[in-house]
Amino acid sequence: QVQLVESGGGLVQTGGSLRLSCAASGRIFSINAMGWYRQAPGKQRELVATITRGRSTNYADSVKGRFTISRDNAKNTVYLQMNSLKPEDTAVYYCNAEYFIATIPSSWGQGTQVTVSS
């Protein structure tokens, strides 16, 4: 199994920036894609961005041009740089790891709160 630990959340004003980090440990060799999802109060969890081991990326339309996902395979860490933050970005952000073997359920971190004040 893989353990994921997020950090970097907090309170920021509209237009500000934050960088989230997610450190993976355990059976990291089995990880293919890693990503960030978020869940706002009363809403479903939604995709923010993903990155494969080969560094192919995918972003939600709502964050394109503002957020950047990156991955340091040597450190087993994935990052989410968030710029030009908006109040609607307020949510709990979760790190996710998907495996090369598709039948293995993905792993989730415990979540980190991001709050953007207007």
N, C-alpha and C positions, 0 to 999 in steps of 0.2 A: 504494500500500500504506500501511498504518497501522502505526506502531510504538507499543508499549505498554510503559511502564516503571512497575513497582510499587515502593512503598516503605512503610515503617511496620511491618513485621513485627518480631518479637522474642520475648523470654521474659517471661511474666507469670504471677502466681500465680492460682489458682482464685478466681473472683469479680472479677478485675481487668478492665481495659479496654484496648483498642488501637484505633487508627484506621489503616486502610490507605488508601493513595492510589494512583491509577493515572492517569498522564498520557499522553495520546494525542498523537501528532504524525503529520504526513503528510497523507494524503487524508481528513481528518477529516469533511469534508462528506458523505462516503459512509456514515458510521456511523449506524445506527439504534439498536439496543440495545447497552448495555454491561453487563457483569456480573462477578460473582466466582464462581469455582469453587474447590474444594479437593480435595486428594488426600492421604490418610493412608497411611502405609506398609502395603503389602499390600492396599490397597483401590483401587477404581476412583475416578476423578475424579467428583465430584458437584457439582451446582448448589448454590450458597449463596444468591445473590440476583441479580436482574437489574433494570434500569431502562431504559425507552425514552427516546428524545429528548423525548417529551412527558411524561416523569417518571412513567409508570405503572410500578409495582413488582411484583415477584414474589419470594417467599421460600420456602426450604425449611422444612418444618414444624419441623425441629430447631433453627432459629435464630429463628423468629418471636417477637417480643416482646423479643429480646435484641440483634439486629443491625439496623442501619438503613443502607440504601444511599441515596446521594444523588449528584447530578450537577451540576456547574457547567459549562454549555455554553460560557460565555465563556472559561473556563480549560482547556476540553477535558480535564477531570479528573473521575473518578468516585471516590467515597469509600465505605468500608465501616466504619462505627462499630460496634465489637464490645464489648458490655457483658456482665457476668455470665458471663465466660468459664469454660468447663469443660475438664477434661483431654481430653475427646472432641472438642474443637474443634482439637486439635493436628493440624496438617497444613501442607502447602505450599499457599498460596493463589495462584491465578492469575487475572489480569484477562483478560477476553474482550471482543472487539468484533464485533458482527454488522452486516452491511451491508444497506442497503435492497434491493440486488439479491441475491436469495436464493441465486443460483447461485455467488456469490463466497464461498469458504471464509472462515470467521471467523478473526480474528487472536488470538494469545495473547501474553501477557507472559512473562517468564522465571520468574516465581514468587517468592514471598517466604515465608519460614518463620515460622510462628506456633507457639509452644510454650507450653502451659499446664501449669504444675506443680501437683501436688496437695498 
